[in-house]
Structure formats: structure tokens, C-alpha cells
Amino acid sequence: MTPLDLTDPAVVADPYPAFAAARAVAPVQWHEGLGLWLAFTHAESNAVLRDRRLGRIWRDRTPGERFGSFNLIHRNALLEMEPPEHTRLRRLVSAAFARGHVERLRPWVQELADSLVDGLVERSGGAAEVDVLSGMAEELPVAVIAELLGVPEADRPLLRPWSNAIVKMYEYGRTEAVEDAAERAAAEFVGYLRGLAAERRRSPGEDLLTHLVTVRDSDGDRLTEDELVTTCILLLNAGHEATVNVSGNGLLALLEHRDQLDRLRADPALLPTAIEELMRFDSPLQLFERTATEDVEVGGVTVRRGQKVAALLGAANRDPAVFAAPDTLDVGRADNPHISFGAGVHFCIGAPLARVELQASFGALLARTTDLQLARPARRRPEFVIRGLAELPVVLTR
């Protein structure tokens, strides 16, 4: 049984020492408070993500009448399905994604990143502090997903508040107010996307939403209305939350490791490698659950049928059995099998888009400034599962 306390502010602020201490005891341990097994090593976390006997099995939140919309957007989600339903839905979504949407957006994403950084530099002027989180990290991925889906610009400010409210349901120790806000946001989001999908049926465009509305597979199958709405919400929630938090966590890591920031500025060709290292070093998603469909042996323990086991992605990404000097930030780290995008059938479908966004934003910060300085300590969000910052005050020099 692990003594790890995920509600301890010190663990939330920096979970990695606690992970290392627990990993030294056993690779998989029972957490009484959460009522599930936790995998602390890379090998066991990878096994949890890949073993088909460990599935994503959605169970509606109860009472059902209180969480109608929240349950709807998970019951029909790729992330909460197993084959054959997962195979069918992923095939349809992948077919829509395969129509060149990510590459189509690449120049637009770079222009947007350049523009956002220029705005930050203008406001900072080498002296005033500006918040990179609200000024760029939050704006860029929401704008990109909205552009991808074809959400009108006037409606885009609605998206992040909805997403923020919904993802707070994934944390432990939620209040009733947090749960009510999540259901309210889910209901508003569902209603909005139903209207937007109806509009695309009447007036098709070249956006991903149009293709999700019209895509059919070789058997003539297509997405149901609920699957369509849920897929759009999943793309926004998963797609932008991770990117926002890699941006914040990653820039903070570089500001706290000036040698690596200087190394990256001197050699921009390291940028793709650096993005992977920033994702490994401080993972935006720390915990991902699975449920055993039969008794499964993982890391020397038996996960009984119906029990849950979670891969601790941040712990796996700092495992010294896989990563040399795992607590060292190394933007040139070539051997980097991190699992921040997941693994197996649930590997993140938006990974290519996330990489485009992150390379654009970090590239713009490096290319359009001569200096970046942390103005004062960053403020971290108080949640454990989704790890990110609430504020990142910096001073930028043109």
C-alpha cells in the first residue's frame, strides 16, 4: 500500500520526489484513498496502457439525471471505448483527420504564434511582466482547434471556460459546485455543437467538422449525432488542455534551466527534440486509469477483475531504468520513449497537431526575443491529475 498523498500541496507542487521514493519500494502499489492500483515505473505504466485486458470502461456518473450531458460526452467518446466500438469510431475520425487538416493549418499556426509573441513582447518591452499563459499558451491551442473545427471567431471565447469546467471532474476530492459547473458546461457545449453541426449540414465547408459530419467508412458507416458532438468536445478538451500545460510547464522548466534555454536558442534545430523532452520532464497529464476485465498480473501484483489500475505518466517518464539522469532536463535527449501521449490503441489522435502547435509557439518565443526572464515565481494550478500552471509571469525583450 502506498503512502502517496495526492492531495498534499507539496506533492501537487512537485510530485517527482514522492514518485521516486514510491518507485523504490515497488513498481505497482495499492492506494487506499483512491481505491485503485498505481503503476510507478515505465515498464508497468506502459503495460497498463497496452494490455487489452485492461480497458477504458465508462460508467455513468450517478445520479444519471444530474449528470446527463457529462455522461453523454463520455459514453460516446473514443477515449472511453474499447474495440470493436473504439476501432470503428477511431477509423471514422482518422479518415476525417487524414484529409490534410493538420498540414493545411501549419503556416497559419506559425503566423498566429508569431503574432501572439509579438504582442507579448510589445506589452513587456524588456521591463514589464506579462503572463505567457493567458497571452499565448491558452490562446493558441484553443484558436487552432477552433479553426480546425470551423468554430466562428465570435464564439471562440466560449470554448476554454467550458473545457476548464469539464476537466475539473477528472480530479479527486471534487466539491458539489465543481460537479454542477461541469454538468452545466457540458450541456451548453453539447447544445452549441449540435447547432454548429446542423449548420454544416446545410452549408458544408472545408473544416474538420464538415468532414466529421459527412465522413463514411468503406461499409457506409458514419458518426451518430452524439458521437460527432462528443468527438468535437474531446478534441478541444484533450487537444488544448495538454498543449496549454506543456507550454506552461515546459517554458517554466526552460526558465529554471537557463543552460538548456541558451542551448536551444543557439541551436534551433534542437526544437523538435526539445518539445519531446519538455513533455517528458513535466507531464501535462499525470494519471490515466484502466479497469481490469479479468484478473491481470502487473508488476508482481494481481489486479482483480473490476479493479482499477492507473499509469502514473509523470512517474514513468522519470524512471531511471529507461531514462539516463531522468531528473535532468536535456533538450538534446535523443533516446526519449516518453508516454505523455499515451500508448496502445488510445495513443493520442491529436499528437501530430500538438507537435505543430508546440514547435510553433516555442519557436516563436526563441526567434522573436533576445531574452526571457521569469518575473516572479509561477503560480501552479492546485490539481494533480491535469498538471499545469495558473500564471507564468515573464519579461520579454525584443
N, C-alpha and C positions, 0 to 999 in steps of 0.2 A: 504494500500500500504506500502510495507516495504522499509525502507531507506538503507537496507543492500547493501553495495558496494563490490561485489566480486572481483573487480579489485584493491581494496585498499591493498597496500603491508602489512599493519598491519593485515588485515583480512586474507590474504593468509598465513601470518606467524603464526597466531593463531586465527582461526575463532570462537573458542568456547565462548568467552565472548560476541561477537556480536550475536551468536545464542541464548544465554541465554537471552539477552536483547530483542530480537525479539520474542522469545517464550513467554515471559511475557506479550506481547501485544496481540497476537492472535495465534492460532495453525496453521492457513493457511493464507498466505498473498500474494498479487499480487506484482510481481516485474516488474516494467515498462520497465526497460532496457532489461531484458531477454524476456519479453512478455509471462510470464508464472506464474503459482501459485507455491508457495514454502510451503512445509509442514515441520514445525519445531519440532513437537512432535513425540514421539514414536508411539502413537496410530494412528495418522493421516498418518505418513510415512508408517506404516505397512499396513494401509488400502489402500494407493496408490499402494503399491506393490502387494496386493492381490485381489483388486476389478477387476473382469473380464470386467467391463465396461470401465476400464482404460487400454488401450492396448499399446504394443510396435508397433507402426505403422511407418514403414520405408518410408521415402520419399527421392527419389534420390536427391543428390546434383546437382545443376544446375550451368552452362550448362552441360548436360549429356556427351558431347564429351570431356569435360575437366576432368571429374571425373569417367571415365568408369570403371577402376579397383577398385577404392574406393567404388563405388556404388555396384559393383558385390559382394564384400566380405561382404557387409552388407545386401543386398537384400536377400541373401541366408543363413543368419546367424540365429541360434537358438535364439539369444538374441533379434533379431528384428522381430520375428514372434509371431503370436498368434495361438491358436487352430483353426482349426484342423491341419494346417500345422506344427505348433510347436510340437504338440503331436506326429505326425508321425516322424519328424526328431529327436526329443529327444529319442524316443523309439529305433531308429536305433543306435544313438550314445551311448546310455546307454547300449545297447546289446554288443557293442564292448568294452566298459569300463568294463562290468561285467565279462570279461574273465580273471580277476585276475591281470590286469596290475599294479595296484597301489601296491598291496601286493608283487608282483614279484619284484618291484623296491625298497621296503623299506630298505633291507640291503645295497643295492648299494647306495641309497641316504645317509644313515648314514656314509658309508665309505667315500663318496665324501665330506660330511660336515666336517668330522674329518680331512681329508686331507687339505681342504681349511683353516680350523682354524689353523692347524699345520704350514701351510705356512705363515699365518699372524703372528703367534707367533714367528716364526723363523726370519721374517723380522723386527719385533718390538723389540724383546729381552728385553722387560721391559723398553725400553728407547725411541726408535724411534717411530714416529707416522705412522700409516698405515691406509688406507681408507677401512673400513669394507664393504662399499657399493660396490666398484669395486672389492675388494679382495674376497668377499664371497657372499653378498646379491644379486648381479647381476648375478654372475656366476652360483650359484647352481640351481635356478629355470629354467634358460634357458637350462642348461645341462640336467636337469631332463625331461623337456618337449621334448627336442630333442631326448633323449634316449627313452622316451615313444613312440614317433612317428617313431623312427628309422632313424633320420637325421644323415648322416655320420659326424664324428668328424671334418673333414676338413671344412665342410660347416657351422658349428655351429656359428662361429663369424659373419655370415651374419644376424642372426635372430634378435638379440636385436636392432641393428640400424634400421632395417625395422619396427619392432614393435614400437620403440620410435617415429619414424616419423609419423606412422599411428595414434597413440593415441593422438598426439597433435591436431588432428582435432576435438577432443571432447571438447576442451576448447573454451571459449568465447573470442572475440576480436582477432581472428587469423589474421595473415598477409598473403598476397598472396604467399610469399615464403614458409610459413609453409604449405599452402594448396598444392602447387606444389610438395613439398617434400613428402607429404603424398600420393599423387597420384602416384608419381614415385616409392615409396617404395611398395605400393600395387601392382603395375604392375609387379615389379621384384619378389615379394613374390609369386604372383599367378603363374607366369611363372616357377619359381623354383619348386613349389609343383606339378604342372601338370607333370613336368618331373619326379619327385620322385614317384608320383602315377603310372605313366606308367611303371617305373622300378619295382615297387612292383607287378604289374600285371604279369610281365614277370618272376620275381623271388620273390615269397612270402617269408615273414619272420615271426617272432613271435611278431612283434611290433604292436602298435595300428593302424598305417597307413595301414598295411596289412589287419587288421580286418575291418577297415572302408571301404577299397576297396571291401572286399568280403562279408560283413555282409548283410543279408537279414532278413526281419521280417517274421512272420507267413503267411503273404499274398504274400510273394515272392518279396516285395518291397525292393529297395536298394537306396543308396545315388546317386544322379546325380553327374557328374564331378564337377560342380560348388559348390554343397553342400559339397562335400568331401574337396575341396580346402578351402572353407570358414570355415568349422569346424576346420581344422588344424590351420588356422590363428587365429581363435577365441580362441582356446585352448592355443596357445602361447601368444597372446596379453593379454587376460584376466587372464590366468593362471600365467604368470610370473610377469606381472606388479603389481598385487595385492600382490604377495608374496615378491617381492623386497621391496615394500613400507611398508608392515607390518614389515619386517626385520629391515629396517632403522628406521622407526617411533618408533617401539617397543624397539629396543636397546637404542635409544636416551632417550625414556621415562624411561627405567630402569637406565640409567646412571645419569639421573636427579632426580631419586628417589632411592637413594642408599640403603635405608632401604628395599625396595622391591627386589632389586638385591641381597642383602645379604640374605634375607629371601628365595629367590629361590635357591641360591647356597647352603644354609643349608638344604633345603628340595626339592630335585629334583623331588619328586613325585608330586609337585605342577605344573610341567611344562605344562601338557595339559590345566589346568585351567588358567594358566598364559597366554598361547597363545590366548585364547578367550578374556581375559581381555585386552591384548595389541591391539587386533583387535577392541575392543570396544572403548578403551581410545583415539586412534588417527586413525580414519578410513582411509584406503587407497583410497577408493572411496567415495567422499563426496556428489555427486548428481546423481540421476537416474531419467530420465524423463519417463512420460507416457502421452498418448493422450486420451482424452475422446471420446468414440464412441457414447455417448448420454449424456444428462445433468446428472451430478452426484453431489450429495451433499457430501462435505468433510469438516469436521471441521467447520461447520456453514456457508460455502460459497458454491455457485453453480459453478462448473466447467462446462462451456458450451461445447456442442459437438464441437469437433475440437480444443478446447483449450488444452494446455499442463499444466501438473502439475508435480512437481518434489518432490521426497522424499529426504530430506537432511539427509543422513545417519549419518553423524557426529553429527548433532543436535539431532537426535532421540536417538543415543547411549549415549547422556549426559542428557537425560530427567530425572529430579528428581522425576517425577511421577512414574517412573519404576525402576530407579537405585538409591539405597541409596548412598549418598555422591558421585554424579556422576563425579565430577572433581577430585576425589581421585583415584590414581592408587592402586589397591588391587589385587595382583596376586593370592590371595585365594578366590576371589569373586565367590561364588557358584551359586548364582541366577543371571544369565547373559544372558538374551534373546536379545543379540545384533543382528542387522540386516546387518552386514557388508557383509555377503554372499547373501544378498537379502532375498526374501520371496516369497511364492506362486509358480506358475509354472516356474518362471525364477530363482528359487533358484540355486545358482552356482553348476554346474555339477561337477566341479573340486574341490569342498570343501574337500573331503577326501584326495586328493593328496596334497593340500595346507597345510593341518594339518600335514601330514607326513613330508613335507619339513621343515616347521617351527619348529616342535619339534626336528627334526634332527639338524638344524642349531643352535638353541638356546641351545639345549642340549650339542652340541659340544663346544660351547663357554664357557659354565659353567664348563664342565667336564675337559677341556684341558687347562684351565687357572686358576691361583690363584688370578689374579687381572685384572680388566678392568677399564681404566680411559679415560675420554674424553680429548683429547689432546688440543683442542681449539674448539670454537663454531662450531656446524654443519652448513652446508650451505643447505638451503631449495630450492627446485625447485620453480619457480615463478608461477606455475599453481595452480588453485583452485580445479578443478573437480577431477583430479587424484593427490592425496596429497602424496608427498614423499620428500626425500632428494636428493640433488645432490652430497653431500660429507659428510662422517661421520668419521672424523679423531680420532683414538683411540690409546692408548698404551696398549699392552697386555703383561702380564707376565706369563711365563710357569708355 
